[in-house]
Amino acid sequence: MSTLVEPFTYEFFRNAIIVAVLAGALCGLVGTYVVLRGMSYIGHGLSHAIFGGAVVGAALSINFYVAAGVSGLLAALLIQRIARRRTIGADAAIGVVTIAAFAVGLVIISKGGTFRQNFEAVLFGNVLGVTLGDVLVVVGVAVFCVVVVALRYRQLLFTAFDPEVAEVSGVRTAWMDALLAMVLAATIAATMNVVGVTLIAGMLVIPPVIARLLTDSFSRMLWISVATGAACGLVGTYLSYFLDWASGPAIVLTAAAVFTVAFLISEVRGRRLPDSAMADPID
Amino acid sequence: MAEDLVRLDGVTCRYDRDPVLVDIDLAIPEGEFIGIVGPSGSGKTTLLRAVAGAVRPAGGAVTRAPRATIGYVPQVETVNWYFPVTVREAVLMARVEGRVTPWHTRDERREADEVLERLGLAGLGGRHIRELSGGQQQRVFIARAMIRQPRLLLLDEPTSGVDVRTRHDVMHVIHELHHDGLAIVLTTHDLNGIAAHLPRLVCLNREVIAVGRPEDVITPEVLERTYGAPLEVLQHGGMPVVVEHYPEIEEAATGVAAHGREHHEHPG
């Protein structure tokens, strides 16, 4: 028992647990909208764009979180703008914008540009190395995202489900898109140190998908996704301490394991998502 | 004289550079019931969207009466049936004005249940929208529009892809709403089953070809201009009935029948 409690005697672990739980919950919250809007790939893409922006920020001596957040927001808005051209499509827009931004970062690094963040930590996550400042950033972003979602819950839901009718009903859907881009960029920038650039898309996608397997209600899906993300953050961080794994992979693998269990349960219950998605409505 | 809820004056709409609607003049008075007919790609949905305010005209003006709340019911084919949303959630998501709380109040839930009951969906609030029949699904989206207490209800092909009985049920609900004073504008491809029974029709093919009572506009001349093909119109009980001919199929069917008779008369 004392072995299990031992990590909590260290301040760095307590910080890590706080950040990982908040990051998991945050990804679960924002990821629900991302997944339901069919934008799963945007999390992966934006994390790369944010990496590029962070490197540019380092070269210009701009704060990591400011550079990461601004570059993520700009990339998300640019993707939305390009995707409006129906001949291009969102997936291609994500590919163009985010990989180009990532390439900019790599060029600067290859030219010997300074990047004060631990390169490996940014790529793969190092929750055990977070500082009190990182904790405060994640707390701040979490509060911001919760407030935004709480105040615009119905508008965000309506826009995700039926943007055309939402617009007719008085919802400013373009503003909702921008708001979601803002929340998503802030989430990725703040949690990048926890799960890393390469794995953050997993935490944005897996908890909502687990929740979707377990419920047909949006409000319940949101709660289950947040709780699952937080639990995976907690368990994954614990595992990374004892198994000496990088925190990002440990958290994502925990989420993948939960997904496997949820999928098997839903199979047994006959509620496998692809089946329900493919089936015709009852006549 | 009923007040015009929406008025279109010389409205032109384009997608990219292609004109979809050209110089449309149309008034929708309070309590009116209008059907819009026309071939695929004639601009029916765009016209509804222009009335609703979802499309900004490239030319002309759309004038809406103050406080003329509009309810919009899209084609059910456009609905994402994978989306995790219960019937009550689908209805209440349209309550967006002046609300800041993410949860629904007791009054809102009661209001949603009342609308659902009015549309024959009592007790289905907790069901996922995919778990309903075609007619019930259509009524959920009418309920979502009704929760906003509109004065004008726009329905885009409310009976497409449903069987005759479901079509009857849906039209019965729509007629009841009209009877209660709601102005209705719907699009349809069904000339005999729906359009011929409506008080007023708009025949559309990028421009307004004709406006009037079904007996005045369902004529061979107007239909040929609207659909670009000759259509026969008969009168049945004082109502126009459009007769569709498929010469190749009829010829083939006649040939098969003749061959069958021949075969029957000369076995072996």
Chai-1 contact restraints between the chains, C-beta under 6 A:
chainA,res_idxA,chainB,res_idxB,connection_type,confidence,min_distance_angstrom,max_distance_angstrom,comment,restraint_id
A,A150,B,P102,contact,1.0,0.0,6.0,A-B,restraint_1
A,L151,B,V100,contact,1.0,0.0,6.0,A-B,restraint_2
A,Y153,B,P102,contact,1.0,0.0,6.0,A-B,restraint_3
A,R154,B,M93,contact,1.0,0.0,6.0,A-B,restraint_4
A,R154,B,V96,contact,1.0,0.0,6.0,A-B,restraint_5
A,Q155,B,V96,contact,1.0,0.0,6.0,A-B,restraint_6
A,L157,B,M93,contact,1.0,0.0,6.0,A-B,restraint_7
A,F158,B,M93,contact,1.0,0.0,6.0,A-B,restraint_8
A,F161,B,F83,contact,1.0,0.0,6.0,A-B,restraint_9
A,E164,B,A54,contact,1.0,0.0,6.0,A-B,restraint_10
A,V165,B,Y72,contact,1.0,0.0,6.0,A-B,restraint_11
A,V165,B,P74,contact,1.0,0.0,6.0,A-B,restraint_12
A,E167,B,A54,contact,1.0,0.0,6.0,A-B,restraint_13
A,V168,B,A52,contact,1.0,0.0,6.0,A-B,restraint_14
A,V168,B,A54,contact,1.0,0.0,6.0,A-B,restraint_15
A,V168,B,Y72,contact,1.0,0.0,6.0,A-B,restraint_16
A,S169,B,A94,contact,1.0,0.0,6.0,A-B,restraint_17
A,G170,B,E97,contact,1.0,0.0,6.0,A-B,restraint_18
A,V171,B,V96,contact,1.0,0.0,6.0,A-B,restraint_19
A,R212,B,P84,contact,1.0,0.0,6.0,A-B,restraint_20
A,D216,B,P84,contact,1.0,0.0,6.0,A-B,restraint_21
A,D216,B,H128,contact,1.0,0.0,6.0,A-B,restraint_22
A,S217,B,T86,contact,1.0,0.0,6.0,A-B,restraint_23
A,F218,B,P84,contact,1.0,0.0,6.0,A-B,restraint_24
A,F218,B,V85,contact,1.0,0.0,6.0,A-B,restraint_25
A,F218,B,E89,contact,1.0,0.0,6.0,A-B,restraint_26
A,M221,B,P84,contact,1.0,0.0,6.0,A-B,restraint_27
A,A277,B,Y82,contact,1.0,0.0,6.0,A-B,restraint_28
A,P281,B,R130,contact,1.0,0.0,6.0,A-B,restraint_29
A,I282,B,S133,contact,1.0,0.0,6.0,A-B,restraint_30
A,D283,B,S133,contact,1.0,0.0,6.0,A-B,restraint_31
A,D283,B,G134,contact,1.0,0.0,6.0,A-B,restraint_32
